Amino acid sequence: MSVLEIRNLHASVEDSEILKGVNLTLRSGEIHALMGPNGSGKSTLAYVIAGHPHYTITEGDILIDGESILAMEADDRTKAGVFLAFQYPVAVPGVSVANFLRTAVSNVRGYTAQTPAVSGRGGVIGSNLMPMREFRKELTDKMKEFNVDPSFARRYLNDGFSGGEKKRTEVLQMAMLEPKFAIMDESDSGLDIDALRVVSDGINKLATTERGFLVITHYQRLLNYVKPHYVSIFFDGRVVMTGGPEVAHTLEEKGYGWVEREFGAEAVAA
């Protein structure tokens, strides 16, 4: 079993502190939902875990299986088992889904660290990537399993994709990269019911005993399809409450106003 542990994490952008002492533990086999109002710092937490260079960590630590990952660059954190599904995936014209995935999988599995094969005319293109035959077979199998149209492999990454197609592609990325911990940053944002089911079906299929999910969301609706073990409320840069699925139901009924009244700056000062 692997453990992702966040200890007293503080992070800022320029002179503005956004994360103000986050404590959270995620274990393999767990689905942990993180809910909170806009501007509370949920997405910042996701980016900081993934190693986004825009943020400065001023205090605290992030550990995987007891080892700090703070000194790691984003790609090394991916190799360590962290995957971030973006709220708004970026389009990459000119790079096919298949080429992107082959490069990403090769990097995570260590192929790119190998010395490229050399011919009489220099390095052999692609020799330090996952062998094409193996990659194609695995990609084809995963696309069938996760109901991804084979034509996606030839399309440019997220270029002209609908919201649902982007999310389906991210699910495919997760399936191929096989992370220890998947962080879903508001993956339900702006989705219709069919696209929402694509995301939830992917999470449910990938939520094995070997993988933990941190599902960041505003609303209960995604949690109607993905059943979390724990639900935490995130407010003003920190986790202020953790419980079971009933916490999400309380937020659905009452909204976030009571959270501010109970855990706002004035309440903390009192």
ABEGO torsion letter per residue (X at the ends): XBBBBBBGBBBBBEABBABAGBBBBBBBGBBBBBBBBBGAGAAAAAAAAAGBAABBBABEBBBBGGBBAAABBAAAAAAAGBBBBBABBBBBBGBBAAAAAAAAAAAAAGAAABBBBBBAAEBBBGAABBBAAAAAAAAAAAAAAAGBBAAAAABBBGBGBBAAAAAAAAAAAAAAAGBABBBBBGAABGBBAAAAAAAAAAAAAABBAABBBBBBBABAAAAAABBBABBBBBBGGBBABBBBAAAAAAAAAAEAAAAAAAABAAAAAX
